[in-house]
Amino acid sequence: MTRANALPVRPSIEYLKKLAKQQVAALRREGHAASLARVQLALARKYGFPSWRKLKAHVEALERQAAQSNATRESEASSAAFNRVMNAITARDNQALADLLAATPSVVNQTGPHPRWGGRPQPLHVAIESDDARAFELLLNAGANVDGNNQHYDGWSPLMIATHWKRAEMRDELIRRGARIDLIAALMLGDDRRVAALLKDPAVLNQSFPNNATPLHFARTAKSARMLLSHGAKIDAKDKYGKTAPHCWAEAQEPSAGLMRLADSLGAKPAMDIFKAIEQSRLTLVRRFLSAGTDVNARFPTAAQQTLLHAAAWNGNLPIAKLLIAKGADLHALDREHESTPANWARFALKAFNRKPCEAVAEYLERLVERPKTKA
């Protein structure tokens, strides 16, 4: 359609309505009979439209397109800012993080792709995982929500992450700043009194929990576990990884003797294997399994299918790594998910989680790669 006059670059229907009313007023002041409908029709024809309705529909469509385009640009800019913030955290570049938070303060509570694995956490989640105290402080001071937006991170709150990874100072600071201690957090904190108080409300159990698990999976004391069992918790219920609560208790960094006795009394204590022994850094047990004929290059039954040496490297356990090497562990073995060596796993754990013992393991494995194993 040919236009008699071109519309403005960013036409506004509100502006055109206002213009029509101004023209009506001006005509009436000059003594002319004028109606809004006739002026609107004249205005539409001026721009090459047969009716005001057609002009209005056209301009409103342009406005919608402009709004969508602006929203897309804003979303792209927001995503770029989020990615820069996450990269600054994982690179431990706190000056860059401070500058980014000052430039785009809204990003502090944004969710987005995890820089290392799945889920959509917030920057605070990743700072805690990375054990970066300065990034943690910068984010909180910039307005990070201490309770987090955890819907797309499997329900894991900042407080849960700090407790799980034993970031005691971060955990205490979150609580000092008012972080909510719900049933799962209370269980992870081993706060039996709070657990008992929360269980007085039956509704507290009628919700979804992290990892599609039950609260029993997160019990850290036998007393809390017994309370949950008395409220109907099932000892054989499995989380999304196929693990029961006793399996999770046994795989804890420091398994609770009380919980393991409880599992045993219920006939639910999981059998110990070399995989759990390595994860729990139990050197004597690992040696016993190897002496009994366990394959030193056995792989974990997980998606990554990492070897025993990968696990020792990840945990930063140098004595177990040396034992495995002495028994013939493959230095060059690659896991099946990331195709990475044990030394690389140690380096990644050091960088991602500030797991300092991993540095000695990485250096040891890297030296062995550079020279014959007989000189180790």
C-alpha positions, 0 to 999 in steps of 0.5 A: 500500500502506498502511503501519502505521508510516511509514519514516524519511525516509532509511531504511537497510537496514543500520540495519533489520538492526541493529535486528532483531538488537537486538530478538532479543538483547533478547527472548532476555535476557528468556527468550523464544525468538526467531529473527532471521527472525521478528523481521525479519518482524515488523519488516516488517509493522510498516512495512506490508510482507508480508515482510522481502524486500519491505521490504528491496527497497523500502529498497534502491530508496530508497537507490539513488534517494537516491544518484543524487540526491546524485550529480546534485546534486554533479555540478551543483554541480561543473559550476557551480563549473567554469564560475565558474572558467573565467569568472574566467579568461576575465575575467582576474579573478584574485581571483575565481579565487583565492577559487573555488580556495580554496572548491572545490579539486577543480575545479582538475583538472576538465575541462569545456566550453571557454568559447570553443570546442569541446573539454573542457579543464582550467582550466590549458589555458585560462589558458595560451591566455589568456596569464594568468600570474597565473591560471597561477600560481594554478592550479599552486599549487592543484595543477593537473596539469602534464601535464593531462587532455588526452583530450577536448582533442584530445590537447593538453597544457599544455606543447604549448599553452604551446610553440605559443603561445610562452608561454616563461615558462609553458613553462619553468615547466611543465618545471621542475615536471616536465611530461612531454616526450613525442615531440610536445612534444620535436618542438615544442620543437625538441629533436632529441636527445630526439627521437632518444632517443625514436625508439629505441623503435618503440612511440612511433610506434604511438599516436594523436597530436593533431589526428589528425596524424602526428608529422611535422606537429609537427616544428620542425627539418629534422633531426627531420623527416628522422629521422621520415621515416627511420622511415616517416613519410609526407610526404603524410599529412593531419591532421583539417583536411586539411593535410599536414606541409609545409602546417603548416610553411608556416603556422607563425608563423615558418616554418623555412627548413630545413623548407621546403627539405626540403619543396621537395626532396621535391616537397611544398612547398605553394604560397604564397597570400595567405591564408598570406601574411597569416597569416605577416604578410608584407606585401610578399607580400600587396601583390604578391598584391593588385597581381596582382588577388587580391580584397581581400575574399576569404574563407578556405576555413575553417569561419568563412570570414573575410575577409583583413581578419579575419585581419589583425585577428586577427594584430594586423598593423596595416600589413597591415590598413591596406593592405587598407583602402586597397585597399577591404576591407570594414570591416563584413564578417561572418565566416560562423561567428560573424557578427563584424566584423574589429574584433571579431576583433581585440578577441576576440584581445586579450581571449582571448589577450592579443595586445597588437598587436590593440588598435592594430588594433581601435582603427584599425578602430573609428575608421574605422567611426565616420567616412568612410573618406576620412579614414582 
